[in-house]
Amino acid sequence: MHRLAVLSFRYPKIILVCWAACLVFFGGYAHSLPSVLQGHGLDPEGSFGTVRERLDAGFNRPAEPVVLWFEQNAPGPKEEFRAYIRSVLRNAEGLPGLDRIVSPLDQEEMLRSGKAYALLDIRFTGRNEQEVLGELRGRLPAHPGFAWKLTGKPVVQADVNEASERDMRKAELIGLPAAFLILWIAFGGAATALIPVVLGMVSTVVSMGIVYWIGMVTDLSNFVLNVIPMVGLALSIDFSLMLVSRFREELSCGRAEPALRFTMRTSGRAVLYSAGCVALGLLGILFIPLPMFASVAWAAFTVLIVSVFLSFTLLPAVLSLLRTRIEAENAARFPVNGGRFWHRLSAAVMKRPLRLALLAILIVFIFILPVGRMKMAVPDAASLPEGTESRAAAERLAVRFPSPEATLLLGVKEAGAHSGQRFDWQHAYRLYQRLQRDPQVVRVDSVFSRLGMNGEQLSLFLEKPGVRHEAALLPFYFHQNQLVMDVYLRTDPDSEATREWLRKWEAAGNQEQIPFQLGGEAKYRQEVYDAIFTNLHKVLLFVLVTNFFLLYKAFGSVFIPLKTLLMNVLSITASFGLLTWIFQEGAADGGGSIAIMIPVFIFGLVFGISMDYGVFLVARIAEVYRQTLDNDYAVAAGLASTSRIITSAAAIMIAVTLPFAGADVAGVKQLGTGIAGAIFLDATLIRMILVPALMKLLGRWNWWSP
């Protein structure tokens, strides 16, 4: 890659033209990226999806309906409320993509004392959800005595997408100027400081354009909208910072091209190994079989590849064109090789390594303590800010019309498979009784409870001519020899007790005379939880083992990779404790739990990203050690010469990720806070104190290799 960098340095105008063409081409598609994002991407493969499809097809229960919530503002005649509902639903008819309406006027359990809801089955295929929902809102009439609100998963997801776009714009408006200010302080010159910022912007725009085309051929989670700028700015700016700082250092000692060659052989090599660590961290995420994780991994991987190519092509070209200006700014008030503060810090760490190491470990473990109390949950409407229409309506709906935690679908073969056979109502009734006796079950809704009949009575009742037209409840619970039972549980849908109950009954379903499958919101959450946590050991094993061998190849040592991996795990775990304290234990409004995908994303992203300056620090120490074979001097000199750059790199990462802590979407807020917290701890306690202290204590063992 250093040859490519030298060629770019020699022919800068050609490189600039090529990247300008890429920027124009891909930039034209970057703004359209939100249009190809499909949803959250937490779609597990299990019985939940099968049950949902069959309830949608045969039981008049749409899979992901738009929920239209009705509320009577003041006491009044029931018929007036019914007339208002009828009028609103009549206006909704004819909406493009509207397949059917499940009305509370036809399903009495959907209407109770001035409150009601209707289900609108809208197909959004190939159309903008916001536009369709906007047209729906425009059709629905207002009335002073009544109110309506829209909610349901499609509406919540549309609100999340809209909020994510706002969050991205706000974060960029704050993060880019902050990064430029940090670089200006670090380099002492505007031109040099502007280079990493420009590369970060180019990386983000080009990556978004490429990911748009990826989204044209595969489903992508809306989460990539925040991950791309977060990762793109952090990686590109940090890679550029390391290379530019080393180039300035070497430029002060000689001519430009030899300075670039030496920069690429030293810091360029460190950047490549850093990029390798990031890539392995992202590839580890792919072991979790959920579309959201694949989307984020491939989007971030795209950003990584673009950032690396920018660092070895566009950056050398810009350095070539601006080398005169860079030479002039080399006399900035902040010296290239670090200031007195960093030399004093280095001397203090080398003088009292054991004491400072123990102090740093103690502080890190204080942050780690809350991790044991971390509660994770699948994000829902509560992820949106309070007062958002879809969240408010969802909360009112849950209070007045609570949904069943689980749904049992008996007779799980394809519709009509039991034609010519009588449904075994006696067996179904015995199963209904078993469910009712279960200590964890509050109640079971079914044809047995609604019609007040046992299996034998119901079997005789159904043999009467025309009975299916007389019993309006039957199509909601029974269709083509398939029976539905709605189960309400005492425990929280995200609790381990609920997950164990679902696993127990799922195992029992395969042994029944009439087999059944489980669906419902709690089943969905259990499948998401299991998809993540049954594969988490694969993620950890892959990332740790592959990073160990990569770092071993980089430094030719056993203990340096082990120590580096341990330090990364410590800082990431400490950030989990910080998240728990902030978002779960009352310090901030995070919904009382951590979004279930956030710890995995923080691990995958931070593990690689924080390697940037971790590898940069150790590479500089190793470089000095190879020249002097003096471990203490190498650690002190490496720490003193890289501390300012590492601090600047960490500050930039925090500057471009921390603004997401002010996001409207709880998951994005938690991701930004977690990454910023992990980087802060890693760059201060870990890299500046714990790593050099341990390297001092280990002495020559740092460089031991079998």
N, C-alpha and C positions, 0 to 999 in steps of 0.2 A: 504493500500500500504506500510505502514511502516514495517509491518511484512514481506512482500516480500523483502524489503530492508535489514532487519536484517538477513534473511535466506541467501541472496546473500552475505552479509558480512561474514557469518560463513562458507559458502562453495564457496569461490571465484573461485576455479579452475573449478568446474562444470559449473558455469556461464560463465566463459571465453571460455570454450570449446563450449558451446551452441551458444554463439554469434559469435565465430569464424566460426562455421558451417554455421550460417545465412549469415555471410559476404561472405564466399566462394560461397554459393549457389546463393544468390541474386546478389552478385557482378558480377557473370558470365553473368547476364542479363542486368546489369546496362548500360554497354557500348552500348547495342543494343536498348536502349530506343528511340533514334531518328528514328529508322526504323519503329516504330509503330505510330508515330505522324502523324496526317492526314492533318493538315493545321491550319489556324488561328482560326477556330471555331466560327466566327461571321456569323452564318447561321440562319437568322430569318425565322419563319414560316409565310408566307404571299403570296400575289399575285406575288411578284417578282420571287419566285421559280417556281410557276406554269407557268408564262409567259416564263421564261428562258427555261424550259423543252419543251414547245411547239414550241418555236422558233428553238430549237435544232433539234426537231423531224421533223418539216415540212417546215421550211423556210431556210434551209441551213445556219443557224447561230449557230455555235457550242456554247455550254453553257459556257465552260471555255477553250477556245482554246489557244494553244501556238501561239503567234503572231510572224511572221517572217518579220522583217522590212528590206526593200531594199532601198538603196540610191545610186544615181549616183554621183560619186566624182567630175566629171568635165562634162561640156556640151558635148553632143554627140548625135548620131543618136538614135531615139526612138526605132528602131528595134533592135539595139544592146542591149539596156537595156532590152527589152522584151525577147531577146534570152538568156540573162544572167538569168533572172527570171525563164524562162522555164528550163534552165540547173540545177539551184539550186533545183527547185521543183522536177525535175526528180530524182535527187540524194536522195531526202528525201523519195521518194516512197520505200516501203518495210521495213520501220522502224517498229520494233515490236510495236504493239499497235496503229499504225496510222490508223484511220478509214477513214478519208477523208481529202482532201485539198480543201479549197476555194481559188481559184487563182485570183489574180488581172487581169490576162489575160482574165478571164471570166466575171469579175465584174468590169466594167470600173470605177466606183466610188472609187475603191480601188487603182487607179493608176493616179497620177497627176504629171506632169513635173519633172521627175527624182526622184520621191518618190513613194513608193508603199508598200503594206503589204499583206501578205497571212495569212490565218488562218489554222492551223494544229490541227485537232481534234485527240488528243492522249489520249488513255485510259491507265492510270498509275496503274490500280488496281493490288495490290499485288506486285508492283515492285518499286525499288528505283528511285525516280524522277531524282536525280542527275546523276545516271548512264544512264538513257534513254536520258536525255538532252545532256549528254556528247557524247553518240553515235550519236545523231543527229548533234551535232556540228562537229564531225569527218567526217560526210558524206558530209557536205556542202562545196563546192569549194570556194577558194579565188580568187579574180581577182583585179588587180591593179586599174581598172577604176570604180569598184563598191564595195559596202560594204553591209553586212547583219548583223543584230543583232537579238537576241531573247528577247522577253518580253511576256507579258500576265500574268494572275494570277498564273498559275502553275509555270512559270519561276520565278516570283517575290517571290512566296512562297518558292521555292527551295533555292533561294538566302537568304531569311530570315532565313530558317532552318540552312543553312550553317553558316551564320553570328552568329546565336544564339549559336551554338556549340563553335565557336571561342570566343564569349563573355563569355561563361561559363568558359572555360579553363583559359582565362586571369583573370577573376575575382577571381577564386580560387587561382591562382598563387600569386595574390596580397593580397587577403583577409585572407587566412590562416596564412601566416607569420606575417601579421599585428596583427591578433587576438592573436597569440602566444606571440608576443612582448608585447602587452597590458597586457596579463595575467601574463607574467613574471614580469613586473613592479608591477602589483597589488599584486602578491603573494610573490615576492622576491625569487622565486625558479623555476628552469626549470622543475623539475618532476611534481610539482603541476600544473604549467601552461600548461603542455602538456596534462593533463587529459581531460579538456574540448575540446581541439582541436581534440584529438583522437575520442572522442564521437561525435563531429560534423561531422567528416569524415565518421565514421561508420553509423551515421544516414542518411547522404546524399546518400551513396552508397546503403545501404539496401533499402531505400525508392525508389530510382530510379529502383532497381530491382523489387520491388513490383508493382510500377506503370507500368513497362513494361508488367506485366501480366494483369493488368487492361486494358492496351491499346490493348491487344489481344482480348478482348471481347467487347470493346466499343471504340468509336472514342474519341481521345484526341487531344487537341490543342497543337501546337508546343510551346506555351508560357510556358508550364509546365517545359520545359527544363531549363529555367532560374529561375523559381519560386522555384523549389525543392532545389537547392543549396543555394539560397538566404534565404529561410525560414529554411531549415534544419540546416545550420550552425548557424544562429542567435538563433534559439530556443534551440538547444542542448547545444551550448556553454553557453548561458545565464542560462539555468536551472542548468547546472553543476557548473557554477560560483557561483550561489547563495548557492547551497548545499555544495560545497567544502569550501567556505569561512566560512559558519556557522559551518561546521565540524571542521575546524582548530580552530575556536574560542572556541568551546566546548572542543576540544581535549587538549587545553592548561590548562584546569581546571580539567581534570580527565582522565579515561581510555577510550579506543577507542570505545567499543561497546555501553556503555551508551552515549557517545558523539554522536554516529550515531543515536541512538534512539531519543535523544532530537532534533537533527537536522531534522529528518524526521517528528517529531511531530510539529515542528515550520516552518522551511523553506520548508520542504517537503509538508506541508499543503498549504503553499503559492504557491508552484509550481503547485499543483493540481488545485487550484483555478485560477491561471494564465492560465493553460492549458484549463480550462473550458471556460474562457473568449475568448481565441484564437479560440476554437472550435465553440463557438456561433457566433463569427465574420465571420468565414468561412461558417457556415451553412446559415447565412443571405445572402451570395452571391448567393445561390441556388435559391432565389426568382426571379432572372433574367433569363428568359427562352432562353438562348443562350448557345450552347455547350462549348464555351470558358470559361464561368464563372463556369460551372459545372466541367470542366476539372481542372481548377486551384483550385477550392474549394476542390475537392476530393484528388488531388495530395498533397496539403498543409495539408489536414486532415490526410493523410497517414504519412506525415513527423511528424506531431504533435504526433500521437499515438506511432510511433517508438521512438521519442525523450523522451516521458514520460517513456516508458518501459526501455529505456537505463538509464534514471536517477534513476530508482528505482531497477535496477538489475545490469547492468554492472558497473555503477559508484560506488555503495557500494563494489562490488567485487574488483575493482581497488584500492579503498581506503584501503581495508583490506590488500592487498598485498603490498601497498606502504606506510603504516602508519608510519613505522620507518623513511622513507625518509621525509614524510610530517612533522613529529615531529621535525626533524632536521631543516627543512626550516621555521618552525614557528618563528624562531628567525630572520627573514628577517628584513631589515631596514625599511620596511613599516609595522607599527603595525596593528594587526588584527582589532582592534576596531576603526580605523580611526586615522588620524593625527591631528595636531594642526589646520591646515587650515580648516578642516571640522567642528571642534568645534567652531572656530571663525565665520565661515559662519553661523552655527546654532545660535550662540549668536546674530549675527547681524540681522538675520531674526526675531528672537524672540523679539529683542529690538525695531525694527521699522517695524512691520508687515504691517500696512496700507500703509505707504510710498512705501515700496518695492513691495507690491501687486499692487498698482496703476501703478508703473513704469513697472512692468512685463506685465500687461494688455495692457498698451500703446504700448509697443514694439510688442507684439503679434498682436494687431490690425493694426499696420503698415504693418506687413506681410500679413494680411488678405485683405487689401484694393484692391490689384489687382484682387482678385477672381471674382469680378463683370465683369471684362473684359475678363474672360477666354473663349476661343473659342475651342470647341471640334470637332473633325472630325474622320471619320472612316479611319484607316491607309491604305495607298496604296503604290505604288512604291516609293513615296517620303520618306518613312520610311527608305529606304536604303541609304548608303552614296553616295554623289555626285560622278559621274564617274562610278558607277556600271552599267554594260551593260544593264540590264533589266530596270533600272531607266532611263538611257539616252534614250533608245529606246522608252519607254513609254512617255517621255516628248516630243520627236520629233513627235511621232504619234499623241499626243493630239493637238499639234500646227497645224500640216498639215491636219490631218483627225479627227477633233473633234467628239467625240461620242455624241449621243443624250442623254439629261438628263433623258428623260422618253420615254417609248414605250407603245403605246396603242395596245392591241390585242382585236379586235372585233370578236364576235362570239366565246365566250369562252368555249362552250361545246366541248365535245370530237370530234376529226376529223371525218367528215362524218355524224355528227348528223343532218346536214341540207340537207342531200342528198335528191333529189327529190324536193327541194325548191330552188327558185331563191334567190340569195343574194340581200339584200335590198341596192342597190348601191345609191339610192336617199338619204336614211337616213344616210348612211355612208358619203356621200358628204356633207350633212348639218353639221354633226359632224366635218368634216374636216374644214369647213368654220368657225364654232364656235371656233375651236382651233386657227385658223389663226387670228381671231379678238381679241383673248385674249391678253391684254396688256403685259402680262408677257412672251409671246411666241415670239421667234425670227423668227422661221420658222418651217414648218411641212413637212417632206419628206414622200411621199406616192405615190401610183400609179397615183393619181390625179395630183400631181405636176410633176412627172417624165414624164407622157405621155401627160400632158396638156389637160386633158379632165375632164368634169364634170360627175356627176353620170349617167345621161341619156346616154351621149355619150359613156361612158365606158361600160355600160350595153349592148348597141348595138354592140360595138366593140368586146366584148367577145363572142357574139353569132356567129361571123364569124368562119367558119371551119379553124382549124389549127392555130388559133390566139395565143394559148399558146406557140407555138414553135417560132412564129415571135416576141413576146414581151419578151425579155430576162429578163426584170425587174420583170415580174409578179411573178415568184417563190420566189423572195426575199421579196415580200409584200403581196402576196395572195396565200392561199393554203387551199383547201377543205373547202370553205366557211368561212375561217378565214382571216381577213385583219389586217395588221400591219401598224401603223403610227408612225414614229419617230419624237419626239418633242424636239426642242432645246429651252432652256429657257434663259432669261436674267440674272437670279440670280444664285449664287454659289450653287452647289449641296448640300453643308452642311449647307446652310442658313435656318433660320426659315421661310423665305418667300417661299422658294422652298418646304419645308415640308408642309406648309399650302396649297400651290397650289396642291400638290399631294393628300392631304387628301380631298380637295374639289372635285377634279375630280374623285377620287376613289368613293366617295359617289354618284356622278352623274352617274357613270358607272353602278350602280345597278338599276337605274331608266330608263335607255335607252330602246328603242324598241329592239335594238340589244345590249345586255349587253357587256361591255368591262372590261378588267382588265389592270392594270398598271404594267409595268416592267421597266427595265433600271437601270443604276447606281444610279441615284438620288433616285429612289424608294427603292433600296436596302439600301441606307444610312438612308433613313427616317424610314424604318422598324427596322433597328438596333437601331437607336436613340429612337424610341418609345418603343421597347422591354426593353431598359434600364431605360428610365426615367418615363415610366408609372408604373414601378415596384419598383422604387427607394425608395418610401415611405415605402414599405413593408420591404425592407432591413433595413432601418433606424429604423423603429418601432420594428422589431424583435430583432435587435442587442441591442438597448438601453434598451428595457423592460427586456429581458432575462438577460442581464448583471446586470441590477439593482437588480433583485431578487437574482442572484448568489452572488453578493457582499453584499447584505443585509444578506444573510445566513452566509457569511464569517465573517462579522464584527458586525452583530446585530445592525446596525445603519441605519437611513434613510438618514442623510445628507452626510455621507462619500460616499455612492454609487453615490448620485446625484452630489456631487462635483467631484468625480473621472471621471464620464462620461462627465461632462461639460469640465473638463481639457483636456480629450482626444479629444473631438470635437474641442476645440480651437486649439490644436497643429496640428491636421490633416488639418483643414481649413487653418491655416497659411501656411502649406506646399503646399496647392493648390495655394496660392498667390505666393509663391516662384517659383513654376513650371511655372506659368503664366509669371512672370518676366523673368525667364531664357530662356524658350523655345518659348515664343510667342512674346515677346516684344524686341527681338533683341540681348539679351545677349548671346545666343547660337543658333546653327543651329538645330532647332527642326521641321522644316517644316512649321512654322508659326501657329501651332495649337497643342493642346494636344490630343493624341490618346484617343478615346472616352471611352475605358475600363479602363484607368489608374486611374482616380479618384475613381472608385468603388473598384479596387484592392487595392489601397493605404488605403482606408477606412477599407475594410475587413481585410487586413493583419496587418496594423499598429494598428488598434483599439485593436486587440488581443495581438499583439507582445509587444506593449508598456505597456500593463497591467502587464507584467512580473515584471519589477522593480517598477511599480506603486503599485501593490499589495504587493510586497516585502517591500516597504517603509511603507505603511499604516499598514501592518501586524506587523512590528516591533514596530511601535508606539502603536498599540493596545495591543501588548504583554506587553509593559512597563506600559501602562495605567491600565491594569487589575491588575498589581502587586502593583501600587502606588496610583491609582485613582487621580493622579495629571496630568491634561491635559498639562500644560505648560512644565513640566518636561518630560513627555512622548514624546511630539513633539520634544523637543530639543535633548533628548537622542536618539530617533529613527532616527532623521535626521543625527546626528553626527556619529552614528554607521553604517548607511547604505549608506552614501553619496559616499564613495569611491567605494563601490561595485556597486552602481547604475551608477556612472560615468563610471566605467570599463565596465559594461554591455552595456551601451549605446554606448561607444566607440567601443566595439566589434561588435555590430549591425551595426554601421556606417562602420566599417572596412570591413564587409562582404557584405554590400549592395552598398556602394558608388563606388566601382570599376565598378559596372554595369553602372555608369554614363558615363563611357568611351566606352560604347558598340557601335557597328555599327548600330544596329537597334534602331530607334528613340523611339519606345514604351518601349523597355527594358531600354534605357537610361533614359527616364522619370520616369519609375517605380523605378529604383535604386536611382535617385536623390530625388524623392518625399519621399521615405521611409527614406532615410538618413536624409533629411531635417526635416521631422516630428519628428524623434527620437532625433535629436540634440535639437530642440526647446523644446521637451517634457522633456528631461533629464536636461536641464539647467534652462530655465525660469520657466517651469511649476512645475517639481518635486522638484527642489532645492530651489525655491523661493516662487512661488504662492501657492502651496499646503500647505507647513508648515505655511505660513503667514495667509492663510484663516483658517487653523486649530487653530492657536493661537487666531484669532479674534472670531471664533465661540465658543471657550472654551468648556464648558460641553455640548453644543448643538451638538457637533460632535458625541456624543454617545447616543443621544436621540433615543428612539424607542417606538412606540405606544404600 
